[in-house]
Amino acid sequence: MARLQRKEEYPLIDIQINGQIAQKRRIKTYIKSCIAYLSPRLRKDIRIELNVITTLEHSAYALCYGDRNWVQIDLARCSGHLKFSLEEQMLNLAHELVHAKQFITGQLSPIKQNWKKKDYSTTPYSRQPWEREAYAKEEKLYKIFWE
């Protein structure tokens, strides 16, 4: 029996969701849609691991780590006394998916000091180019692919 081969123009985006969160199937579709929108020329297989955690250090809403082939996103359900709704979590996830795209495309280095091969280690958070891009795109992604 012949094995079906995947076309090269359709890379595999392997998503694993760990932790308690509603609508996991819908969230997987959301992640794939956002990544495809942000990286329409993506031609390689990637793995995205979403860890849904009660709280993160320093009251962070979410964090993203990765490289060109693998991304880990830690998504908080709470920050301090705030409990995030699913919608708020998806907005936070949209922000981190922009960072995921930045890692996958090589724009952002895994050590988060270099952006497009330029050192930004002394740049304040609000002026870091990767954060500016993520804040600029998070709401649009949320509105297009979640609402």
Buried (B, 14 or more C-beta within 10 A) or exposed (E): EEEEEEEEEEBEBEBEBEEEBEEBEEBBBBBBBBBBBBBEEBEEEBBBBBBBBEEBEEEBBBBBBBEEEBBBBBBBBBBEEEEBEBEBBBBBBBBBBBBBBBBBBEBBBEEBBBBEEEEBEEBEEEEBBBBEBBEEBBEEBBEEBBE
